[in-house]
């Protein structure tokens, strides 16, 4: 299966051995792989109002086929981020 390209929104958690994306309306977590100098963690830390390691994001990218990705191969999918569209603090209505 080729990667699925699109715009994805959800919650991104970053930190030591973490680069996790929880897409809206899905129960699985994806590993975030950053391409072409895009650094989601740096963008999140530079965003005013960010006080913890989880932020709401909207990104353009490709989602991999099912496999083993990320730290210790614990993630079923990987998202390759091509463009960061939105980074902001988490809000209660993020995925509605």
Buried (B, 14 or more C-beta within 10 A) or exposed (E): EEBEEEEBBBBBBBEEEBBBBBBEEEEEBBBBBBEEEBEBBEBBEEBEEBEEBBBBBBBBBBBBEEEEBBEEEEBBBBBBBBEBEEBBBBEEEBBE
